[in-house]
């Protein structure tokens, strides 16, 4: 079985998601292996716009998707995103969305720590999204 890996070399906004969208139709599975919900990904399918932060975009093409070990998951964001997709007619079930039991959870206190650390950096802050 062959694999295609899309890897970015910057802090985001590189267009990785667009490449994944283009290649997803040829895949059996789309895996998100790292990152979190700090960035959004906008997709247009049949003229309808969808926004995703955690669920891999292959879900819109009926592919099995996996949220892997290296992903940091905010449970509230993930459940909200799943509800949003289901309300829009996208099937999301345990059969087509797999979540690693080793994915890291973002808890409310992580967001507070993130914001406090950024504030302490003053002029040297990096511009965190404050999402944990």
C-alpha positions in Angstrom: 0.0 0.0 0.0 1.5 3.4 -1.0 1.2 6.5 1.1 1.3 10.2 0.3 2.5 12.5 3.1 2.0 16.3 3.1 4.4 18.1 5.4 4.7 21.8 6.1 7.9 23.6 6.9 6.4 26.8 8.3 4.0 27.7 11.1 0.9 27.4 9.0 -0.9 29.1 6.1 1.1 27.2 3.6 -1.7 25.6 1.7 -1.3 22.1 3.0 -5.0 21.7 3.4 -5.7 22.6 -0.3 -3.2 19.9 -1.4 -4.8 17.3 0.9 -8.2 18.3 -0.5 -7.0 17.7 -4.0 -5.4 14.3 -3.2 -8.1 13.0 -0.8 -10.3 11.6 -3.6 -7.5 9.1 -4.4 -7.0 8.1 -0.8 -8.6 5.3 1.3 -7.8 7.2 4.6 -6.9 10.8 5.5 -4.9 11.1 8.7 -4.2 14.3 10.7 -1.0 13.4 12.7 -0.3 16.6 14.6 -1.5 20.1 15.4 -4.6 21.4 17.0 -7.6 23.6 16.4 -5.6 26.9 16.3 -6.1 27.2 12.5 -9.1 26.7 10.3 -9.4 25.1 6.9 -12.1 26.3 4.5 -13.3 23.8 1.9 -15.9 24.2 -0.9 -17.7 21.1 -2.0 -20.4 21.4 -4.7 -20.6 25.1 -4.1 -21.1 24.7 -0.3 -18.4 26.1 2.1 -17.3 24.1 5.1 -14.9 25.1 7.8 -12.9 22.5 9.8 -10.3 22.8 12.6 -9.8 19.2 13.7 -11.6 16.8 11.5 -9.6 15.9 8.4 -11.1 17.3 5.2 -11.4 13.8 3.6 -14.6 13.4 5.7 -16.3 15.6 3.0 -15.3 13.0 0.3 -16.6 10.0 2.3 -13.1 8.9 3.3 -12.2 7.3 6.6 -10.4 9.9 8.6 -8.1 9.6 11.6 -7.1 12.1 14.3 -3.7 10.8 15.3 -1.5 10.7 18.4 0.2 14.1 17.8 -3.1 16.1 17.6 -4.1 18.2 20.5 -7.9 17.9 20.8 -10.2 20.4 22.5 -13.2 18.2 23.2 -15.7 21.1 23.0 -14.3 22.2 19.6 -14.3 18.6 18.3 -17.9 17.8 19.4 -19.0 21.2 18.0 -17.3 20.5 14.7 -18.8 17.0 14.4 -22.3 18.4 15.2 -21.8 21.2 12.6 -20.8 18.6 9.9 -23.8 16.3 10.7 -26.2 19.3 10.6 -24.8 20.1 7.2 -25.5 16.5 6.0 -22.0 15.1 6.3 -22.0 11.7 7.9 -19.6 11.5 10.9 -19.6 8.2 12.7 -17.1 5.9 14.5 -16.8 4.1 11.2 -15.5 7.0 9.3 -13.8 9.1 12.0 -11.2 7.4 14.1 -9.6 9.2 17.1 -6.4 8.0 18.7 -6.7 7.2 22.4 -3.3 8.9 22.6 -4.3 12.2 21.2 -3.7 14.9 23.8 -6.7 16.8 25.4 -6.8 20.6 25.7 -8.5 21.5 29.0 -9.7 25.0 29.9 -6.7 25.6 32.1 -4.4 25.0 29.1 -6.0 28.0 27.4 -5.4 30.2 30.5 -1.8 29.1 30.7 -1.3 29.8 27.0 -2.6 33.3 27.3 -0.6 34.0 30.5 2.6 32.8 28.9 2.1 35.0 25.9 1.3 38.0 28.0 4.5 37.5 30.0 6.6 37.6 26.8 5.8 41.2 26.2 7.5 42.4 23.0 8.8 38.9 22.3 5.4 37.3 22.0 4.8 35.0 19.1 1.1 35.8 18.5 -0.5 32.6 19.9 -4.1 32.1 19.2 -4.7 31.4 23.0 -6.4 28.1 22.3 -4.2 26.0 24.5 
